[in-house]
Amino acid sequence: MPKKMGVNSKAEAARDRRSAAEADRRDRQERAKEEHYWAEGSDGGHVCGGGAGQAAVGQ
Protein backbone atom coordinates (compact mmCIF):
# COMPACT_ATOMS: atom_id res chain seq x y z
CA MET A 1 0.00 0.00 0.00
CA PRO A 2 1.52 3.38 -1.00
CA LYS A 3 2.36 6.03 1.53
CA LYS A 4 0.12 9.06 1.76
CA MET A 5 2.08 12.12 0.74
CA GLY A 6 1.68 15.20 2.88
CA VAL A 7 1.63 18.79 1.76
CA ASN A 8 4.93 20.66 1.72
CA SER A 9 3.96 23.63 3.85
CA LYS A 10 7.07 25.66 2.98
CA ALA A 11 6.43 25.30 -0.75
CA GLU A 12 2.79 26.16 -0.24
CA ALA A 13 3.72 29.32 1.72
CA ALA A 14 6.24 30.33 -0.94
CA ARG A 15 3.61 29.83 -3.65
CA ASP A 16 1.20 32.06 -1.72
CA ARG A 17 3.86 34.78 -1.30
CA ARG A 18 4.70 34.72 -5.01
CA SER A 19 1.03 34.89 -5.90
CA ALA A 20 0.48 37.87 -3.59
CA ALA A 21 3.56 39.67 -4.93
CA GLU A 22 2.44 39.13 -8.53
CA ALA A 23 -1.06 40.43 -7.76
CA ASP A 24 0.45 43.49 -6.06
CA ARG A 25 2.73 44.14 -9.04
CA ARG A 26 -0.17 43.88 -11.49
CA ASP A 27 -2.28 46.22 -9.35
CA ARG A 28 0.49 48.84 -9.15
CA GLN A 29 1.08 48.61 -12.90
CA GLU A 30 -2.61 49.05 -13.64
CA ARG A 31 -2.83 52.07 -11.33
CA ALA A 32 0.26 53.61 -12.97
CA LYS A 33 -1.31 53.20 -16.42
CA GLU A 34 -4.50 54.86 -15.21
CA GLU A 35 -2.58 57.73 -13.59
CA HIS A 36 -0.63 58.23 -16.81
CA TYR A 37 -3.87 58.24 -18.81
CA TRP A 38 -5.43 60.95 -16.64
CA ALA A 39 -2.25 63.02 -16.39
CA GLU A 40 -1.97 62.97 -20.18
CA GLY A 41 -5.61 64.03 -20.51
CA SER A 42 -5.08 67.25 -18.54
CA ASP A 43 -2.72 68.84 -21.09
CA GLY A 44 -5.28 70.69 -23.19
CA GLY A 45 -8.08 68.17 -23.43
CA HIS A 46 -6.35 65.61 -25.66
CA VAL A 47 -6.83 62.22 -24.08
CA CYS A 48 -5.64 59.99 -26.89
CA GLY A 49 -3.30 60.44 -29.80
CA GLY A 50 0.29 61.34 -30.47
CA GLY A 51 2.02 64.66 -30.11
CA ALA A 52 4.58 66.23 -27.82
CA GLY A 53 3.18 64.54 -24.71
CA GLN A 54 3.45 61.09 -26.24
CA ALA A 55 7.06 61.60 -27.40
CA ALA A 56 8.17 62.75 -23.94
CA VAL A 57 6.80 59.57 -22.32
CA GLY A 58 9.01 57.26 -24.35
CA GLN A 59 12.26 58.91 -23.29
N, CA, C and O atoms as CSV, one atom per row, in Angstrom:
chain,resi,resn,atom,element,x,y,z
A,1,MET,N,N,0.846,-1.173,0.000
A,1,MET,CA,C,0.000,0.000,0.000
A,1,MET,C,C,0.899,1.246,0.000
A,1,MET,O,O,1.804,1.348,0.829
A,2,PRO,N,N,0.659,2.196,-0.923
A,2,PRO,CA,C,1.521,3.384,-1.005
A,2,PRO,C,C,1.327,4.322,0.180
A,2,PRO,O,O,0.271,4.379,0.810
A,3,LYS,N,N,2.398,5.051,0.444
A,3,LYS,CA,C,2.360,6.030,1.528
A,3,LYS,C,C,1.524,7.228,1.105
A,3,LYS,O,O,1.502,7.596,-0.070
A,4,LYS,N,N,0.848,7.825,2.052
A,4,LYS,CA,C,0.123,9.060,1.759
A,4,LYS,C,C,1.131,10.203,1.819
A,4,LYS,O,O,1.868,10.354,2.793
A,5,MET,N,N,1.145,10.991,0.771
A,5,MET,CA,C,2.076,12.115,0.735
A,5,MET,C,C,1.427,13.333,1.379
A,5,MET,O,O,0.274,13.660,1.098
A,6,GLY,N,N,2.175,13.989,2.234
A,6,GLY,CA,C,1.683,15.199,2.884
A,6,GLY,C,C,1.931,16.422,2.014
A,6,GLY,O,O,2.545,16.337,0.950
A,7,VAL,N,N,1.453,17.534,2.479
A,7,VAL,CA,C,1.633,18.795,1.762
A,7,VAL,C,C,2.894,19.461,2.271
A,7,VAL,O,O,3.115,19.547,3.479
A,8,ASN,N,N,3.723,19.934,1.347
A,8,ASN,CA,C,4.932,20.658,1.720
A,8,ASN,C,C,4.516,22.078,2.096
A,8,ASN,O,O,4.249,22.904,1.223
A,9,SER,N,N,4.463,22.351,3.383
A,9,SER,CA,C,3.957,23.634,3.853
A,9,SER,C,C,4.856,24.799,3.442
A,9,SER,O,O,4.358,25.895,3.184
A,10,LYS,N,N,6.164,24.582,3.377
A,10,LYS,CA,C,7.072,25.663,2.975
A,10,LYS,C,C,6.847,26.031,1.513
A,10,LYS,O,O,6.826,27.212,1.167
A,11,ALA,N,N,6.681,25.040,0.665
A,11,ALA,CA,C,6.435,25.299,-0.749
A,11,ALA,C,C,5.084,25.991,-0.936
A,11,ALA,O,O,4.943,26.888,-1.766
A,12,GLU,N,N,4.106,25.564,-0.160
A,12,GLU,CA,C,2.789,26.164,-0.241
A,12,GLU,C,C,2.835,27.633,0.194
A,12,GLU,O,O,2.198,28.482,-0.429
A,13,ALA,N,N,3.579,27.931,1.250
A,13,ALA,CA,C,3.718,29.315,1.722
A,13,ALA,C,C,4.448,30.166,0.687
A,13,ALA,O,O,4.072,31.313,0.441
A,14,ALA,N,N,5.492,29.601,0.082
A,14,ALA,CA,C,6.239,30.330,-0.941
A,14,ALA,C,C,5.343,30.617,-2.149
A,14,ALA,O,O,5.402,31.708,-2.717
A,15,ARG,N,N,4.537,29.669,-2.532
A,15,ARG,CA,C,3.614,29.834,-3.654
A,15,ARG,C,C,2.629,30.973,-3.348
A,15,ARG,O,O,2.336,31.799,-4.212
A,16,ASP,N,N,2.127,31.004,-2.118
A,16,ASP,CA,C,1.202,32.063,-1.719
A,16,ASP,C,C,1.870,33.432,-1.756
A,16,ASP,O,O,1.270,34.412,-2.197
A,17,ARG,N,N,3.131,33.494,-1.286
A,17,ARG,CA,C,3.859,34.776,-1.304
A,17,ARG,C,C,4.076,35.254,-2.731
A,17,ARG,O,O,3.880,36.432,-3.031
A,18,ARG,N,N,4.479,34.351,-3.603
A,18,ARG,CA,C,4.699,34.723,-5.009
A,18,ARG,C,C,3.406,35.206,-5.647
A,18,ARG,O,O,3.399,36.185,-6.393
A,19,SER,N,N,2.328,34.522,-5.354
A,19,SER,CA,C,1.029,34.893,-5.900
A,19,SER,C,C,0.623,36.286,-5.422
A,19,SER,O,O,0.140,37.096,-6.212
A,20,ALA,N,N,0.816,36.563,-4.142
A,20,ALA,CA,C,0.475,37.871,-3.588
A,20,ALA,C,C,1.359,38.964,-4.189
A,20,ALA,O,O,0.872,40.052,-4.496
A,21,ALA,N,N,2.637,38.687,-4.358
A,21,ALA,CA,C,3.559,39.665,-4.933
A,21,ALA,C,C,3.189,39.960,-6.379
A,21,ALA,O,O,3.236,41.114,-6.803
A,22,GLU,N,N,2.827,38.949,-7.132
A,22,GLU,CA,C,2.438,39.127,-8.534
A,22,GLU,C,C,1.153,39.954,-8.629
A,22,GLU,O,O,1.045,40.835,-9.482
A,23,ALA,N,N,0.188,39.676,-7.762
A,23,ALA,CA,C,-1.064,40.431,-7.764
A,23,ALA,C,C,-0.796,41.896,-7.410
A,23,ALA,O,O,-1.393,42.796,-8.000
A,24,ASP,N,N,0.089,42.133,-6.462
A,24,ASP,CA,C,0.451,43.493,-6.062
A,24,ASP,C,C,1.123,44.224,-7.219
A,24,ASP,O,O,0.825,45.390,-7.477
A,25,ARG,N,N,2.030,43.541,-7.914
A,25,ARG,CA,C,2.732,44.143,-9.042
A,25,ARG,C,C,1.744,44.521,-10.151
A,25,ARG,O,O,1.816,45.612,-10.715
A,26,ARG,N,N,0.824,43.602,-10.453
A,26,ARG,CA,C,-0.170,43.882,-11.495
A,26,ARG,C,C,-1.052,45.068,-11.109
A,26,ARG,O,O,-1.377,45.905,-11.952
A,27,ASP,N,N,-1.436,45.139,-9.834
A,27,ASP,CA,C,-2.282,46.225,-9.354
A,27,ASP,C,C,-1.561,47.567,-9.465
A,27,ASP,O,O,-2.147,48.553,-9.913
A,28,ARG,N,N,-0.281,47.605,-9.055
A,28,ARG,CA,C,0.494,48.844,-9.153
A,28,ARG,C,C,0.654,49.264,-10.608
A,28,ARG,O,O,0.554,50.448,-10.927
A,29,GLN,N,N,0.902,48.305,-11.487
A,29,GLN,CA,C,1.085,48.606,-12.900
A,29,GLN,C,C,-0.206,49.165,-13.509
A,29,GLN,O,O,-0.168,50.108,-14.300
A,30,GLU,N,N,-1.324,48.588,-13.142
A,30,GLU,CA,C,-2.610,49.046,-13.645
A,30,GLU,C,C,-2.902,50.466,-13.156
A,30,GLU,O,O,-3.374,51.306,-13.921
A,31,ARG,N,N,-2.615,50.732,-11.866
A,31,ARG,CA,C,-2.825,52.074,-11.328
A,31,ARG,C,C,-1.921,53.098,-12.017
A,31,ARG,O,O,-2.343,54.224,-12.285
A,32,ALA,N,N,-0.675,52.703,-12.303
A,32,ALA,CA,C,0.262,53.608,-12.972
A,32,ALA,C,C,-0.234,53.943,-14.377
A,32,ALA,O,O,-0.137,55.091,-14.812
A,33,LYS,N,N,-0.761,52.952,-15.085
A,33,LYS,CA,C,-1.308,53.201,-16.420
A,33,LYS,C,C,-2.476,54.178,-16.348
A,33,LYS,O,O,-2.586,55.089,-17.169
A,34,GLU,N,N,-3.348,53.983,-15.358
A,34,GLU,CA,C,-4.505,54.859,-15.214
A,34,GLU,C,C,-4.062,56.282,-14.849
A,34,GLU,O,O,-4.603,57.248,-15.387
A,35,GLU,N,N,-3.101,56.421,-13.958
A,35,GLU,CA,C,-2.580,57.734,-13.590
A,35,GLU,C,C,-1.981,58.425,-14.802
A,35,GLU,O,O,-2.192,59.619,-15.012
A,36,HIS,N,N,-1.233,57.674,-15.599
A,36,HIS,CA,C,-0.631,58.231,-16.806
A,36,HIS,C,C,-1.712,58.690,-17.779
A,36,HIS,O,O,-1.587,59.750,-18.393
A,37,TYR,N,N,-2.761,57.904,-17.919
A,37,TYR,CA,C,-3.866,58.240,-18.809
A,37,TYR,C,C,-4.489,59.566,-18.397
A,37,TYR,O,O,-4.709,60.436,-19.241
A,38,TRP,N,N,-4.779,59.731,-17.100
A,38,TRP,CA,C,-5.431,60.945,-16.638
A,38,TRP,C,C,-4.474,62.125,-16.638
A,38,TRP,O,O,-4.902,63.248,-16.902
A,39,ALA,N,N,-3.208,61.916,-16.353
A,39,ALA,CA,C,-2.249,63.016,-16.390
A,39,ALA,C,C,-2.076,63.511,-17.816
A,39,ALA,O,O,-1.924,64.713,-18.037
A,40,GLU,N,N,-2.096,62.615,-18.776
A,40,GLU,CA,C,-1.965,62.970,-20.181
A,40,GLU,C,C,-3.201,63.720,-20.652
A,40,GLU,O,O,-3.098,64.591,-21.517
A,41,GLY,N,N,-4.353,63.404,-20.107
A,41,GLY,CA,C,-5.605,64.033,-20.512
A,41,GLY,C,C,-5.737,65.465,-20.040
A,41,GLY,O,O,-6.580,66.195,-20.560
A,42,SER,N,N,-4.936,65.899,-19.075
A,42,SER,CA,C,-5.075,67.249,-18.537
A,42,SER,C,C,-4.251,68.274,-19.295
A,42,SER,O,O,-4.244,69.443,-18.910
A,43,ASP,N,N,-3.560,67.889,-20.354
A,43,ASP,CA,C,-2.725,68.844,-21.093
A,43,ASP,C,C,-3.454,69.414,-22.315
A,43,ASP,O,O,-2.977,69.283,-23.443
A,44,GLY,N,N,-4.591,70.037,-22.090
A,44,GLY,CA,C,-5.283,70.691,-23.190
A,44,GLY,C,C,-6.471,69.906,-23.717
A,44,GLY,O,O,-6.997,70.247,-24.777
A,45,GLY,N,N,-6.900,68.899,-23.039
A,45,GLY,CA,C,-8.083,68.172,-23.431
A,45,GLY,C,C,-7.847,66.993,-24.351
A,45,GLY,O,O,-8.798,66.279,-24.670
A,46,HIS,N,N,-6.631,66.758,-24.791
A,46,HIS,CA,C,-6.353,65.615,-25.658
A,46,HIS,C,C,-6.089,64.391,-24.797
A,46,HIS,O,O,-5.095,64.333,-24.073
A,47,VAL,N,N,-6.976,63.423,-24.877
A,47,VAL,CA,C,-6.826,62.222,-24.078
A,47,VAL,C,C,-6.027,61.172,-24.826
A,47,VAL,O,O,-5.150,60.529,-24.249
A,48,CYS,N,N,-6.319,60.995,-26.087
A,48,CYS,CA,C,-5.636,59.987,-26.888
A,48,CYS,C,C,-4.926,60.650,-28.058
A,48,CYS,O,O,-5.237,61.779,-28.436
A,49,GLY,N,N,-3.974,59.929,-28.620
A,49,GLY,CA,C,-3.303,60.438,-29.805
A,49,GLY,C,C,-1.854,60.763,-29.520
A,49,GLY,O,O,-1.412,60.767,-28.372
A,50,GLY,N,N,-1.127,61.033,-30.582
A,50,GLY,CA,C,0.293,61.337,-30.467
A,50,GLY,C,C,0.503,62.791,-30.115
A,50,GLY,O,O,-0.399,63.464,-29.616
A,51,GLY,N,N,1.721,63.270,-30.384
A,51,GLY,CA,C,2.021,64.662,-30.108
A,51,GLY,C,C,3.200,64.777,-29.177
A,51,GLY,O,O,3.894,63.795,-28.916
A,52,ALA,N,N,3.426,65.965,-28.679
A,52,ALA,CA,C,4.578,66.227,-27.818
A,52,ALA,C,C,4.502,65.422,-26.523
A,52,ALA,O,O,5.523,64.929,-26.042
A,53,GLY,N,N,3.319,65.285,-25.961
A,53,GLY,CA,C,3.181,64.537,-24.711
A,53,GLY,C,C,3.537,63.078,-24.879
A,53,GLY,O,O,4.146,62.482,-23.990
A,54,GLN,N,N,3.172,62.499,-25.992
A,54,GLN,CA,C,3.452,61.091,-26.244
A,54,GLN,C,C,4.930,60.852,-26.443
A,54,GLN,O,O,5.457,59.838,-25.985
A,55,ALA,N,N,5.625,61.777,-27.129
A,55,ALA,CA,C,7.056,61.600,-27.398
A,55,ALA,C,C,7.857,61.704,-26.107
A,55,ALA,O,O,8.855,61.001,-25.947
A,56,ALA,N,N,7.443,62.562,-25.186
A,56,ALA,CA,C,8.173,62.754,-23.943
A,56,ALA,C,C,8.076,61.518,-23.050
A,56,ALA,O,O,8.986,61.264,-22.261
A,57,VAL,N,N,6.995,60.744,-23.156
A,57,VAL,CA,C,6.801,59.572,-22.316
A,57,VAL,C,C,7.814,58.489,-22.665
A,57,VAL,O,O,8.309,57.802,-21.772
A,58,GLY,N,N,8.124,58.328,-23.915
A,58,GLY,CA,C,9.013,57.258,-24.350
A,58,GLY,C,C,10.470,57.460,-23.957
A,58,GLY,O,O,11.251,56.510,-24.006
A,59,GLN,N,N,10.847,58.641,-23.579
A,59,GLN,CA,C,12.262,58.914,-23.290
A,59,GLN,C,C,12.625,58.633,-21.896
A,59,GLN,O,O,13.779,58.815,-21.510
